[in-house]
Amino acid sequence: MISLRAPEQSDVDRLFLWENDPALFESLPYAAPVSRMQVWEYINSYNADPFSTRELRLMITDKADGNTVGHIDLFDFDPVNRRAGVAIFIDESFRRQGYAREALELLATYAAHTLGVHQLWANIAIDNEPSKRLFTALGYKPAGKLRSWLRRNGTYTDVLVFQKLFA
């Protein structure tokens, strides 16, 4: 149903909108909006080698119509201990259609077989029931809680850490 690919120049406007969505600021690692030029420069200098960059961003594209529906990221890739964090974003108009599940499955296969990753982990807000169900259904297990990890509107929310181990 989908393919995963590197970001391209045609993704600049879409990524610019997604990266500047105020509803998502609580889960982003920066506190200020990004400019279109910053997104353009990111894509122009994108290096898809997680062994050198310690990250990998892939765009999620619907094979049937070519729509880019979201992106999935490996981050904090540790090639020595063979682990990486995983984060996924699906545009609101494409949610609950199976895109996230398939993207996570494809990324897990790539990470385990191509990169030799032993484990993937994800931080999920304790009140994010859809994400907790999704990751649990894909074999991720709760591994701990990070107390007061996310700041939302002046209050703090706990995060659950989920892990998926490969043989």
Disulfide bonds with the S-S distance in Angstrom:
none
